[in-house]
Amino acid sequence: MVPAAAQAHGIAQRADLPIPEWLFAWGAAAVLIASFVGLSVLWQRPLLAQAAAGGRTLHVPGARALEAVGGVLGCAGFALIVYAGFAGNQAATANATPTLVYVVIWVAIPVTSALLGDVFAWVSPWRALARATGWAARRVGGGALPTPLAYPARLGRWPAAAGILAFAWLELAFVNRDHPDILAGLAVAYAATMLVGMSVYGIEPWTRRADPFAVYFGLFARLAPLRWRAGTLQLRAPLSGAATLRPVAGTTALLCVGIGTTSFDGFQQGALWSGESGLGGRLTRLFGDLGCGPQAAVELGATAGLVLVVAIVSGLVVLGMRRASTVAGSEHRTPPGSYVHSLIPIALAYLVAHYFSLLVFQGQAVGFLASDPLGRGDDLFGSAAWSINYSVVSAAGIWYVQVAALVAGHVAGLALAHDRALELWPDRRLAVRSQYWMLLVMVALTCLGLWLLSATSR
Amino acid sequence: MTFVLAHFGHWYHALIYLVPVAVVMGMMWWSSRGDG
């Protein structure tokens, strides 16, 4: 009855799926509940904090040269983004800048970070420039540089949260989001802000807390089984790096912004937002009626939607984490922010689920854009005639990846929260009971993610 | 404000996705009986 009724209301199913999409959500929820029970029974003592410190450490020969290579690569990529943006063809699909910003930096780097470790720290152009400048200044000046100011502890990761929200606004609400010259100008402004920040507060403190991309992608790198540090490579259990995250101010906000803005991206592509009488059109008309011009009305409408979805997701997450800090009938309380690290795999899952198709399709554009980055008809590497092959993965294939990413991310989140609860609660039964609310939030976020993806227009 | 049928359909569709959330809430309620 239900799917037939739903289809009668115009909801198309992906033709080659054996069961309706909502049944995948039920299945995903069942997997989460089964995983919760499995964790409660089989995972009886905290393991991850110890695992993060352990593991094999290998010495990497030529580590400094490798660091320099990463810095040079990053600076070259940054120069290409800026030069192609200003000097190249201003058509978004012909110019390399929009693809480099929205596909390579925003999607490929975080996904790679979760597999291989902190890639962005390796290639960050402003960090490389700042380190090179510091090195040169010490050589020329012949002594130590002035000590930077102490980074204010109360700021925590808030600058990073604000920066990621601003980037998401650029991507999802700004009408001229894919104008290469605007992106190039913003890239220069971003780099200048980072260089000023690093010169005032020091390169590493600023990179660890305030550089939005470095901080956000660095969180994903904590899930990786590899950690690069001072000429060594540490092999550790996957996820264990997340267990050592310090929940400083703004960390929850940063992850909620990550999950919320990605959710809004999915929502915006669905019929509920963009359909004939969807919310997007209504908000645009509302702001138009209030006297805004056409572009401002669209941007304000999308901004309102973005803020609304981030607020809903944040409310859900904060509710779950607050309720997980107490258990009825026990006086024990766990500190605020104890479970924030469990949001990292969820943010990654949302990112993979929402941007997988962008990565596999638009990611192929890197092939021909490399030969003709300015869109002027060049053919530097002989690949300018390549095109995007849309048959590499089917709609059903994309859906399976999305479901698998969301389920795996939320199960990983449950495992991280469960491990932390075992550390913080004196009794295993209380630890498990404290996690009921986390389970509820994980199931809600999984279903929300799958609902948003199932409603995506196609 | 008027809703066309398709949009009702989509919101209605959302309820199907809320069933697992309701199931977990029910399980939580059931497990907390007797906590006073």
Interface residues (C-beta under 8 A of the other chain):
Chain A: V2 A5 A6 A8 H9 G10 I11 W22 A25 W26 A28 A29 A30 I33 G270 A271 L272 G275 E276 S277 G278 R282 A328 G329 R433 Y436 W437 L439 L440 V443 A444 T446 C447 L448 L450 W451 S454 A455
Chain B: M1 T2 F3 V4 L5 A6 H7 F8 G9 H10 W11 Y12 H13 A14 I16 Y17 L18 V19 P20 V21 V23 V24 M25 M27 M28 S31 S32 D35 G36
